[in-house]
Structure formats: structure tokens, C-alpha cells
Amino acid sequence: MYSEKKSGRLDNGQKSYKNEHPKIIEMKTKTEWEQDILNITTTINQEFPELSKYINEMPLHNSGNEEMSVKSLEDYFHSLEELVGKYSKTHIGKITAKKAR
């Protein structure tokens, strides 16, 4: 018989699943994604206005398929997040630069 160690592993090296619950993933709503997009575009306009030319209008889908619309908003948000993430590694934002002075 195997005994459980404090590390959460059994003596035989296998992971113990005792008292573990699966993670519940909550999906964001269309409104939440729209708010996230507004927040990140505000950050882009304030910190890195030179990137504003790369900001497209929020994707719209009138197909009645809410799931497709939410997925489009999520994809768009992540594309903005990636744009800011890559750019900010090599550039200092306007607000950040003023604080550093």
C-alpha cells in the first residue's frame, strides 16, 4: 500500500487526486469582452498612441450566433493584448516615461 507524502505525491511517484476538484472555467460574456476591449484600447491610446492606427473597430456579428460573436471579441482582445505586449517590451509608454522623469 502506498502512503501520501506532503508533496501531494504517493511514494510510488504518482500524483494523488485526493481532495482535488476540477477547475471550473467561467466564460466571459459579450459585455465583459467589450469592456475588456475598451479598457485595453484606452491603455493603447494613452500609453502608446502610435499604435492606435492598428486598432480596428470592435468586430460585430449580426448572425444571431452569440457564441460566434463572443469568440470574435475574445480573439480581438487577445490580438490587442499581444500587440501591446510585444510593443511594450521595446518601447516605453508616454505615461510611464513621464513618471520616470
C-alpha positions in Angstrom: 0.0 0.0 0.0 1.2 3.5 -0.9 1.2 6.4 1.5 0.7 10.0 0.6 3.6 12.5 1.2 3.2 16.2 1.9 4.1 16.9 -1.7 0.8 15.5 -2.9 2.5 12.6 -4.5 2.4 9.0 -3.5 5.5 7.0 -2.5 5.5 5.5 -6.0 5.8 9.0 -7.6 2.2 9.1 -8.9 0.1 12.2 -8.1 -2.6 11.9 -5.5 -6.0 13.2 -6.5 -7.4 13.1 -3.0 -9.4 16.2 -2.2 -8.8 17.8 -5.6 -11.7 19.3 -7.5 -11.6 20.1 -11.2 -11.2 23.8 -12.0 -14.4 25.5 -13.1 -13.8 27.8 -16.0 -16.3 30.6 -16.4 -16.8 32.0 -19.9 -16.9 35.8 -20.2 -20.0 37.4 -21.6 -20.1 39.6 -24.7 -20.4 42.6 -22.4 -17.4 41.6 -20.4 -15.2 41.2 -23.5 -16.4 44.5 -24.9 -15.4 46.2 -21.6 -12.0 44.5 -21.7 -11.5 45.7 -25.2 -12.5 49.3 -24.3 -10.0 49.1 -21.4 -7.1 47.9 -23.5 -7.8 50.4 -26.3 -7.9 53.2 -23.7 -4.5 52.0 -22.5 -3.1 51.9 -26.0 -4.4 55.4 -26.8 -2.9 56.8 -23.6 0.4 54.8 -23.4 1.2 54.0 -27.0 -0.9 56.4 -29.2 1.4 55.4 -32.2 -0.3 52.0 -32.1 -3.8 53.5 -32.4 -3.6 53.1 -36.2 -3.6 49.3 -35.7 -6.8 49.3 -33.6 -9.7 48.1 -35.7 -13.3 48.7 -34.8 -14.8 46.1 -32.5 -15.8 43.1 -34.5 -19.6 42.8 -35.0 -21.5 39.7 -35.9 -25.2 40.1 -36.6 -25.7 36.4 -37.4 -27.6 35.9 -34.2 -24.9 33.4 -33.1 -23.9 34.7 -29.7 -21.2 32.2 -29.2 -19.5 33.2 -32.5 -19.8 36.9 -31.5 -18.2 36.2 -28.1 -15.4 34.2 -29.7 -14.7 37.1 -32.2 -14.5 39.6 -29.3 -12.2 37.2 -27.3 -9.9 36.8 -30.3 -9.8 40.5 -31.0 -9.0 41.3 -27.3 -6.1 38.7 -27.4 -4.8 40.3 -30.6 -4.7 43.7 -28.9 -3.1 42.2 -25.8 -0.4 40.6 -28.0 0.2 43.9 -29.8 0.7 45.8 -26.6 2.7 43.0 -25.0 5.2 42.8 -27.9 5.4 46.6 -28.4 5.9 47.4 -24.7 8.9 45.1 -24.5 10.9 47.5 -26.6 9.1 50.9 -26.1 8.2 53.0 -23.0 4.7 54.3 -22.8 4.0 58.0 -22.6 2.6 57.9 -19.1 5.3 55.5 -17.8 8.0 57.8 -19.3 6.6 60.9 -17.6 6.6 59.1 -14.2 10.2 58.1 -14.7 11.3 61.7 -15.1 
